[in-house]
Amino acid sequence: MVCQGTVDCLAHAYVAKNVCGRKRISMFGVLAGVRSISGVCATFSARLLPITSIFQVAAISFFFGLVYMRVFLKERLHDDDEDDCDEDDNTSGRNHHDGGDLTMLAEPILRDAPTKIHIVLNTKYSSLKDMVSLIKNSTILVQTLVVTFFATFAQSGMQSAFLYFLKARFGFNKNDFAELILLVTIIGSISQLFILPKLVSAIGERRVLSTGLLMDSVNAACLSVSWSAWVSLI
């Protein structure tokens, strides 16, 4: 429970550190697609494995991922290669985007930050006080944290309520849940691997984010009335 989300955060940070220019958002889509594919494999395994073995296999798989990340991924925290990438990002953002979406997203998250903040970023281990200073000097970072918090809060609550609804209304068991999640993850992996990069190129990152938040709101509205007596469920 303490480490939940840490590996995903490190994976996104590693991609952002090592991928330059407009390829970053596409690589985030590929990363999300790979996560969905791994979810397909995990759900398929959960469908076949007995309940007593599921948690053991999950723990071994998670441990293997941590060992692989620790052994094979190169640490580039102190490298200066990303400076050229950031300059290329700003240049390509001004030249290739007329809608202003990339202008905002290409801005440095730390706007005219004091020297102390840059020291924090170049320090391998930073204190909680340094993190507070980092947040205070970045409006975009605070806005991102707010959106992420409420989006994750809503998704977690909806998922728990939806699974309970399926159990209470239709008597879903382990295999039923596995088949449903398998279908969802297959569709998600296809959309994230093939559709998301094309959408980013066509409409821009900001509109993609807005569309995703809108669809989450529509999903929440649908789930909020699913318990009503007037809703006919077959």
Contacts in CASP RR format, 6 or more apart in sequence:
PFRMAT RR
TARGET T0000
AUTHOR 0000-0000-0000
METHOD contacts of the structure
MODEL  1
MVCQGTVDCLAHAYVAKNVCGRKRISMFGVLAGVRSISGVCATFSARLLP
ITSIFQVAAISFFFGLVYMRVFLKERLHDDDEDDCDEDDNTSGRNHHDGG
DLTMLAEPILRDAPTKIHIVLNTKYSSLKDMVSLIKNSTILVQTLVVTFF
ATFAQSGMQSAFLYFLKARFGFNKNDFAELILLVTIIGSISQLFILPKLV
SAIGERRVLSTGLLMDSVNAACLSVSWSAWVSLI
7 62 0 8 1.000
7 65 0 8 1.000
7 66 0 8 1.000
7 69 0 8 1.000
8 35 0 8 1.000
10 69 0 8 1.000
11 31 0 8 1.000
12 28 0 8 1.000
12 31 0 8 1.000
14 73 0 8 1.000
15 24 0 8 1.000
15 27 0 8 1.000
15 28 0 8 1.000
15 31 0 8 1.000
16 24 0 8 1.000
17 76 0 8 1.000
17 82 0 8 1.000
18 76 0 8 1.000
19 27 0 8 1.000
19 85 0 8 1.000
20 82 0 8 1.000
20 84 0 8 1.000
20 85 0 8 1.000
20 88 0 8 1.000
20 89 0 8 1.000
21 85 0 8 1.000
21 88 0 8 1.000
21 89 0 8 1.000
21 92 0 8 1.000
22 89 0 8 1.000
22 92 0 8 1.000
22 93 0 8 1.000
22 96 0 8 1.000
22 102 0 8 1.000
24 89 0 8 1.000
25 197 0 8 1.000
25 200 0 8 1.000
25 205 0 8 1.000
26 196 0 8 1.000
26 197 0 8 1.000
26 200 0 8 1.000
29 192 0 8 1.000
29 193 0 8 1.000
29 196 0 8 1.000
29 197 0 8 1.000
30 192 0 8 1.000
30 193 0 8 1.000
30 197 0 8 1.000
32 192 0 8 1.000
32 196 0 8 1.000
33 188 0 8 1.000
33 189 0 8 1.000
33 192 0 8 1.000
33 193 0 8 1.000
34 189 0 8 1.000
34 193 0 8 1.000
36 185 0 8 1.000
36 186 0 8 1.000
36 188 0 8 1.000
36 189 0 8 1.000
36 192 0 8 1.000
36 193 0 8 1.000
37 185 0 8 1.000
37 189 0 8 1.000
39 181 0 8 1.000
39 185 0 8 1.000
40 182 0 8 1.000
40 185 0 8 1.000
40 186 0 8 1.000
40 189 0 8 1.000
42 58 0 8 1.000
42 61 0 8 1.000
43 178 0 8 1.000
43 181 0 8 1.000
43 182 0 8 1.000
43 185 0 8 1.000
44 178 0 8 1.000
44 182 0 8 1.000
45 54 0 8 1.000
45 57 0 8 1.000
46 54 0 8 1.000
46 174 0 8 1.000
46 178 0 8 1.000
47 174 0 8 1.000
47 175 0 8 1.000
47 178 0 8 1.000
47 179 0 8 1.000
47 182 0 8 1.000
49 57 0 8 1.000
51 174 0 8 1.000
76 82 0 8 1.000
77 122 0 8 1.000
77 124 0 8 1.000
78 122 0 8 1.000
86 108 0 8 1.000
89 106 0 8 1.000
90 106 0 8 1.000
92 102 0 8 1.000
93 102 0 8 1.000
93 103 0 8 1.000
93 106 0 8 1.000
94 103 0 8 1.000
94 106 0 8 1.000
96 102 0 8 1.000
97 103 0 8 1.000
97 204 0 8 1.000
100 206 0 8 1.000
101 204 0 8 1.000
101 205 0 8 1.000
101 206 0 8 1.000
101 207 0 8 1.000
102 204 0 8 1.000
102 205 0 8 1.000
104 140 0 8 1.000
104 206 0 8 1.000
105 205 0 8 1.000
105 206 0 8 1.000
107 140 0 8 1.000
109 138 0 8 1.000
109 140 0 8 1.000
109 141 0 8 1.000
109 144 0 8 1.000
110 117 0 8 1.000
110 118 0 8 1.000
110 121 0 8 1.000
110 134 0 8 1.000
110 137 0 8 1.000
110 138 0 8 1.000
110 141 0 8 1.000
111 137 0 8 1.000
111 138 0 8 1.000
111 139 0 8 1.000
111 140 0 8 1.000
113 137 0 8 1.000
113 138 0 8 1.000
114 137 0 8 1.000
116 130 0 8 1.000
116 133 0 8 1.000
117 133 0 8 1.000
117 134 0 8 1.000
117 137 0 8 1.000
120 126 0 8 1.000
120 130 0 8 1.000
120 131 0 8 1.000
120 133 0 8 1.000
120 134 0 8 1.000
121 134 0 8 1.000
123 130 0 8 1.000
126 134 0 8 1.000
134 141 0 8 1.000
135 141 0 8 1.000
135 142 0 8 1.000
135 145 0 8 1.000
147 213 0 8 1.000
151 213 0 8 1.000
151 216 0 8 1.000
154 216 0 8 1.000
154 220 0 8 1.000
155 216 0 8 1.000
158 219 0 8 1.000
158 220 0 8 1.000
158 223 0 8 1.000
161 223 0 8 1.000
162 223 0 8 1.000
163 172 0 8 1.000
163 177 0 8 1.000
165 223 0 8 1.000
165 226 0 8 1.000
165 227 0 8 1.000
166 172 0 8 1.000
166 176 0 8 1.000
166 177 0 8 1.000
166 180 0 8 1.000
169 233 0 8 1.000
170 176 0 8 1.000
172 180 0 8 1.000
196 208 0 8 1.000
199 208 0 8 1.000
199 211 0 8 1.000
200 208 0 8 1.000
203 211 0 8 1.000
225 231 0 8 1.000
226 233 0 8 1.000
END
